[in-house]
Amino acid sequence: MTEQTPAPETAPTTSGADVPPDRLAINPRSPFFDADKLRRGIGIRFKGTVRTNVEEYCISEGWVRVQAGKTMDRKGNPLTLKLSGPVEAWYEDLGEGAPVASL
């Protein structure tokens, strides 16, 4: 008989449903809009600071879009600024130990 070694302890794996998508927008006209995922609540950390005013984000490209004050374009949409830096996202409905999507 051969001796079996016990499997090393590892962190629990998370399914793809527990991690937010790479890119998401709050504008319904955007191709990256997903109402079901937005209903769960998405937390965004940009450059180490939790942001609540993000209009759109992309983790793999490392940017967020935020509203530029109360300025609107001629179609009534808010003007946005694209800021570059490290982005992390998580679902807020999972609580304190939620898995974070980052690069």
PyMOL CGO cylinders between C-alpha atoms (Angstrom):
from pymol import cmd
from pymol.cgo import CYLINDER

trace = [
    CYLINDER, 0.00, 0.00, 0.00, 1.14, 3.52, -0.71, 0.3, 1, 1, 1, 1, 1, 1,
    CYLINDER, 1.14, 3.52, -0.71, 0.93, 6.27, 1.82, 0.3, 1, 1, 1, 1, 1, 1,
    CYLINDER, 0.93, 6.27, 1.82, -1.34, 9.14, 0.88, 0.3, 1, 1, 1, 1, 1, 1,
    CYLINDER, -1.34, 9.14, 0.88, -0.43, 12.65, 1.90, 0.3, 1, 1, 1, 1, 1, 1,
    CYLINDER, -0.43, 12.65, 1.90, -3.23, 14.93, 3.04, 0.3, 1, 1, 1, 1, 1, 1,
    CYLINDER, -3.23, 14.93, 3.04, -4.22, 17.73, 0.69, 0.3, 1, 1, 1, 1, 1, 1,
    CYLINDER, -4.22, 17.73, 0.69, -2.88, 21.13, 1.73, 0.3, 1, 1, 1, 1, 1, 1,
    CYLINDER, -2.88, 21.13, 1.73, -5.38, 23.55, 3.19, 0.3, 1, 1, 1, 1, 1, 1,
    CYLINDER, -5.38, 23.55, 3.19, -6.40, 26.20, 0.70, 0.3, 1, 1, 1, 1, 1, 1,
    CYLINDER, -6.40, 26.20, 0.70, -8.68, 29.16, 0.77, 0.3, 1, 1, 1, 1, 1, 1,
    CYLINDER, -8.68, 29.16, 0.77, -12.22, 28.41, -0.37, 0.3, 1, 1, 1, 1, 1, 1,
    CYLINDER, -12.22, 28.41, -0.37, -12.68, 28.95, -4.07, 0.3, 1, 1, 1, 1, 1, 1,
    CYLINDER, -12.68, 28.95, -4.07, -15.24, 31.44, -5.27, 0.3, 1, 1, 1, 1, 1, 1,
    CYLINDER, -15.24, 31.44, -5.27, -17.45, 31.05, -8.26, 0.3, 1, 1, 1, 1, 1, 1,
    CYLINDER, -17.45, 31.05, -8.26, -17.56, 33.57, -11.08, 0.3, 1, 1, 1, 1, 1, 1,
    CYLINDER, -17.56, 33.57, -11.08, -20.91, 34.79, -9.74, 0.3, 1, 1, 1, 1, 1, 1,
    CYLINDER, -20.91, 34.79, -9.74, -19.18, 36.10, -6.60, 0.3, 1, 1, 1, 1, 1, 1,
    CYLINDER, -19.18, 36.10, -6.60, -16.83, 38.43, -8.48, 0.3, 1, 1, 1, 1, 1, 1,
    CYLINDER, -16.83, 38.43, -8.48, -18.05, 41.53, -10.36, 0.3, 1, 1, 1, 1, 1, 1,
    CYLINDER, -18.05, 41.53, -10.36, -17.45, 41.81, -14.12, 0.3, 1, 1, 1, 1, 1, 1,
    CYLINDER, -17.45, 41.81, -14.12, -14.30, 43.36, -15.55, 0.3, 1, 1, 1, 1, 1, 1,
    CYLINDER, -14.30, 43.36, -15.55, -16.27, 46.32, -16.91, 0.3, 1, 1, 1, 1, 1, 1,
    CYLINDER, -16.27, 46.32, -16.91, -19.61, 47.77, -15.83, 0.3, 1, 1, 1, 1, 1, 1,
    CYLINDER, -19.61, 47.77, -15.83, -21.55, 51.00, -16.45, 0.3, 1, 1, 1, 1, 1, 1,
    CYLINDER, -21.55, 51.00, -16.45, -24.58, 52.56, -14.77, 0.3, 1, 1, 1, 1, 1, 1,
    CYLINDER, -24.58, 52.56, -14.77, -25.88, 54.17, -17.99, 0.3, 1, 1, 1, 1, 1, 1,
    CYLINDER, -25.88, 54.17, -17.99, -28.66, 51.98, -19.48, 0.3, 1, 1, 1, 1, 1, 1,
    CYLINDER, -28.66, 51.98, -19.48, -27.60, 52.97, -23.02, 0.3, 1, 1, 1, 1, 1, 1,
    CYLINDER, -27.60, 52.97, -23.02, -24.12, 51.52, -22.52, 0.3, 1, 1, 1, 1, 1, 1,
    CYLINDER, -24.12, 51.52, -22.52, -23.32, 48.03, -23.85, 0.3, 1, 1, 1, 1, 1, 1,
    CYLINDER, -23.32, 48.03, -23.85, -21.69, 47.34, -20.46, 0.3, 1, 1, 1, 1, 1, 1,
    CYLINDER, -21.69, 47.34, -20.46, -24.88, 48.02, -18.45, 0.3, 1, 1, 1, 1, 1, 1,
    CYLINDER, -24.88, 48.02, -18.45, -26.23, 45.08, -16.40, 0.3, 1, 1, 1, 1, 1, 1,
    CYLINDER, -26.23, 45.08, -16.40, -29.15, 45.88, -14.08, 0.3, 1, 1, 1, 1, 1, 1,
    CYLINDER, -29.15, 45.88, -14.08, -29.01, 42.54, -12.22, 0.3, 1, 1, 1, 1, 1, 1,
    CYLINDER, -29.01, 42.54, -12.22, -25.38, 43.07, -11.20, 0.3, 1, 1, 1, 1, 1, 1,
    CYLINDER, -25.38, 43.07, -11.20, -25.98, 46.69, -10.24, 0.3, 1, 1, 1, 1, 1, 1,
    CYLINDER, -25.98, 46.69, -10.24, -28.89, 45.69, -7.98, 0.3, 1, 1, 1, 1, 1, 1,
    CYLINDER, -28.89, 45.69, -7.98, -26.48, 43.63, -5.88, 0.3, 1, 1, 1, 1, 1, 1,
    CYLINDER, -26.48, 43.63, -5.88, -24.43, 46.75, -5.15, 0.3, 1, 1, 1, 1, 1, 1,
    CYLINDER, -24.43, 46.75, -5.15, -20.87, 47.17, -6.40, 0.3, 1, 1, 1, 1, 1, 1,
    CYLINDER, -20.87, 47.17, -6.40, -18.12, 48.61, -4.23, 0.3, 1, 1, 1, 1, 1, 1,
    CYLINDER, -18.12, 48.61, -4.23, -15.25, 50.34, -6.07, 0.3, 1, 1, 1, 1, 1, 1,
    CYLINDER, -15.25, 50.34, -6.07, -11.81, 51.11, -4.68, 0.3, 1, 1, 1, 1, 1, 1,
    CYLINDER, -11.81, 51.11, -4.68, -9.75, 53.41, -6.93, 0.3, 1, 1, 1, 1, 1, 1,
    CYLINDER, -9.75, 53.41, -6.93, -6.12, 54.14, -6.00, 0.3, 1, 1, 1, 1, 1, 1,
    CYLINDER, -6.12, 54.14, -6.00, -6.78, 52.78, -2.50, 0.3, 1, 1, 1, 1, 1, 1,
    CYLINDER, -6.78, 52.78, -2.50, -9.84, 55.00, -1.84, 0.3, 1, 1, 1, 1, 1, 1,
    CYLINDER, -9.84, 55.00, -1.84, -13.43, 53.75, -1.85, 0.3, 1, 1, 1, 1, 1, 1,
    CYLINDER, -13.43, 53.75, -1.85, -15.39, 55.78, -4.43, 0.3, 1, 1, 1, 1, 1, 1,
    CYLINDER, -15.39, 55.78, -4.43, -19.17, 56.16, -4.56, 0.3, 1, 1, 1, 1, 1, 1,
    CYLINDER, -19.17, 56.16, -4.56, -19.44, 58.44, -7.62, 0.3, 1, 1, 1, 1, 1, 1,
    CYLINDER, -19.44, 58.44, -7.62, -18.21, 56.04, -10.34, 0.3, 1, 1, 1, 1, 1, 1,
    CYLINDER, -18.21, 56.04, -10.34, -20.28, 56.03, -13.55, 0.3, 1, 1, 1, 1, 1, 1,
    CYLINDER, -20.28, 56.03, -13.55, -18.28, 53.24, -15.27, 0.3, 1, 1, 1, 1, 1, 1,
    CYLINDER, -18.28, 53.24, -15.27, -15.15, 51.21, -14.53, 0.3, 1, 1, 1, 1, 1, 1,
    CYLINDER, -15.15, 51.21, -14.53, -12.77, 48.79, -16.25, 0.3, 1, 1, 1, 1, 1, 1,
    CYLINDER, -12.77, 48.79, -16.25, -10.46, 46.71, -14.08, 0.3, 1, 1, 1, 1, 1, 1,
    CYLINDER, -10.46, 46.71, -14.08, -8.24, 45.24, -16.83, 0.3, 1, 1, 1, 1, 1, 1,
    CYLINDER, -8.24, 45.24, -16.83, -7.57, 48.65, -18.43, 0.3, 1, 1, 1, 1, 1, 1,
    CYLINDER, -7.57, 48.65, -18.43, -7.22, 50.41, -15.06, 0.3, 1, 1, 1, 1, 1, 1,
    CYLINDER, -7.22, 50.41, -15.06, -9.66, 53.33, -15.26, 0.3, 1, 1, 1, 1, 1, 1,
    CYLINDER, -9.66, 53.33, -15.26, -12.90, 54.74, -13.88, 0.3, 1, 1, 1, 1, 1, 1,
    CYLINDER, -12.90, 54.74, -13.88, -15.29, 57.38, -15.21, 0.3, 1, 1, 1, 1, 1, 1,
    CYLINDER, -15.29, 57.38, -15.21, -16.64, 59.91, -12.70, 0.3, 1, 1, 1, 1, 1, 1,
    CYLINDER, -16.64, 59.91, -12.70, -19.10, 62.74, -13.17, 0.3, 1, 1, 1, 1, 1, 1,
    CYLINDER, -19.10, 62.74, -13.17, -17.52, 66.18, -13.68, 0.3, 1, 1, 1, 1, 1, 1,
    CYLINDER, -17.52, 66.18, -13.68, -19.61, 68.24, -11.27, 0.3, 1, 1, 1, 1, 1, 1,
    CYLINDER, -19.61, 68.24, -11.27, -23.17, 69.04, -12.33, 0.3, 1, 1, 1, 1, 1, 1,
    CYLINDER, -23.17, 69.04, -12.33, -22.22, 69.81, -15.93, 0.3, 1, 1, 1, 1, 1, 1,
    CYLINDER, -22.22, 69.81, -15.93, -24.39, 68.19, -18.60, 0.3, 1, 1, 1, 1, 1, 1,
    CYLINDER, -24.39, 68.19, -18.60, -23.86, 67.72, -22.32, 0.3, 1, 1, 1, 1, 1, 1,
    CYLINDER, -23.86, 67.72, -22.32, -26.41, 68.87, -24.90, 0.3, 1, 1, 1, 1, 1, 1,
    CYLINDER, -26.41, 68.87, -24.90, -28.29, 65.57, -24.64, 0.3, 1, 1, 1, 1, 1, 1,
    CYLINDER, -28.29, 65.57, -24.64, -28.72, 65.88, -20.88, 0.3, 1, 1, 1, 1, 1, 1,
    CYLINDER, -28.72, 65.88, -20.88, -26.08, 63.29, -19.94, 0.3, 1, 1, 1, 1, 1, 1,
    CYLINDER, -26.08, 63.29, -19.94, -23.52, 64.14, -17.27, 0.3, 1, 1, 1, 1, 1, 1,
    CYLINDER, -23.52, 64.14, -17.27, -20.03, 64.98, -18.49, 0.3, 1, 1, 1, 1, 1, 1,
    CYLINDER, -20.03, 64.98, -18.49, -17.51, 62.46, -17.20, 0.3, 1, 1, 1, 1, 1, 1,
    CYLINDER, -17.51, 62.46, -17.20, -13.77, 62.36, -16.61, 0.3, 1, 1, 1, 1, 1, 1,
    CYLINDER, -13.77, 62.36, -16.61, -11.71, 59.24, -17.21, 0.3, 1, 1, 1, 1, 1, 1,
    CYLINDER, -11.71, 59.24, -17.21, -9.22, 58.66, -14.38, 0.3, 1, 1, 1, 1, 1, 1,
    CYLINDER, -9.22, 58.66, -14.38, -6.42, 56.09, -14.69, 0.3, 1, 1, 1, 1, 1, 1,
    CYLINDER, -6.42, 56.09, -14.69, -5.11, 53.93, -11.87, 0.3, 1, 1, 1, 1, 1, 1,
    CYLINDER, -5.11, 53.93, -11.87, -5.59, 50.61, -10.08, 0.3, 1, 1, 1, 1, 1, 1,
    CYLINDER, -5.59, 50.61, -10.08, -9.26, 49.58, -9.74, 0.3, 1, 1, 1, 1, 1, 1,
    CYLINDER, -9.26, 49.58, -9.74, -10.78, 46.97, -7.41, 0.3, 1, 1, 1, 1, 1, 1,
    CYLINDER, -10.78, 46.97, -7.41, -14.45, 45.92, -7.36, 0.3, 1, 1, 1, 1, 1, 1,
    CYLINDER, -14.45, 45.92, -7.36, -16.58, 43.71, -5.10, 0.3, 1, 1, 1, 1, 1, 1,
    CYLINDER, -16.58, 43.71, -5.10, -20.24, 42.92, -4.47, 0.3, 1, 1, 1, 1, 1, 1,
    CYLINDER, -20.24, 42.92, -4.47, -21.46, 44.78, -1.39, 0.3, 1, 1, 1, 1, 1, 1,
    CYLINDER, -21.46, 44.78, -1.39, -24.25, 42.26, -0.68, 0.3, 1, 1, 1, 1, 1, 1,
    CYLINDER, -24.25, 42.26, -0.68, -21.65, 39.60, 0.23, 0.3, 1, 1, 1, 1, 1, 1,
    CYLINDER, -21.65, 39.60, 0.23, -20.57, 41.51, 3.33, 0.3, 1, 1, 1, 1, 1, 1,
    CYLINDER, -20.57, 41.51, 3.33, -17.16, 42.03, 4.88, 0.3, 1, 1, 1, 1, 1, 1,
    CYLINDER, -17.16, 42.03, 4.88, -15.20, 39.12, 3.37, 0.3, 1, 1, 1, 1, 1, 1,
    CYLINDER, -15.20, 39.12, 3.37, -16.37, 39.51, -0.23, 0.3, 1, 1, 1, 1, 1, 1,
    CYLINDER, -16.37, 39.51, -0.23, -13.93, 38.41, -2.97, 0.3, 1, 1, 1, 1, 1, 1,
    CYLINDER, -13.93, 38.41, -2.97, -12.36, 41.40, -4.73, 0.3, 1, 1, 1, 1, 1, 1,
    CYLINDER, -12.36, 41.40, -4.73, -11.80, 41.59, -8.50, 0.3, 1, 1, 1, 1, 1, 1,
    CYLINDER, -11.80, 41.59, -8.50, -8.52, 43.34, -9.25, 0.3, 1, 1, 1, 1, 1, 1,
    CYLINDER, -8.52, 43.34, -9.25, -5.44, 43.04, -11.44, 0.3, 1, 1, 1, 1, 1, 1,
]
cmd.load_cgo(trace, "trace")
